[in-house]
Amino acid sequence: MTTMYNLKDRQIACDDEGYLLDLNDWSYELMMLIAANEELHLSDEHLTVINIVRQYYQEYGTTPAIRTLIAYLKKQNMTNLCSSVALARLFPKGAAKTAAKLAGLPKPVKCI
């Protein structure tokens, strides 16, 4: 099922869970709209994780699941963010899924 995000004068298609259907529709403004829908106020830490998830996707062509995300954050020397506890604090509805959604990327394959 396709739903829409309404951003200014545009309607942006997403699936029934809110993941973009066209990755090229992503923008900072859309990310902020998605964050508001998720009841998140994005901090610098959120933005760091979101940017790392986008970087991972560009490098590997897939969205990282939580364990992979933690390992990648460690590889990037993000010691303050590379634990499931730190990520759960930032993204209480699921770090890998929520960060991917905010980054405009597909839902991680191994996420329920």
Sequence and secondary structure as in RCSB ss.txt:
>XXXX:A:sequence
MTTMYNLKDRQIACDDEGYLLDLNDWSYELMMLIAANEELHLSDEHLTVINIVRQYYQEYGTTPAIRTLIAYLKK
QNMTNLCSSVALARLFPKGAAKTAAKLAGLPKPVKCI
>XXXX:A:secstr
 EEEEEETTEEEEEETTS BSSGGG  HHHHHHHHHHTT    HHHHHHHHHHHHHHHHHSS   HHHHHHHHHH
TT TTT SHHHHHHH TT HHHHHHHHTT    TT  
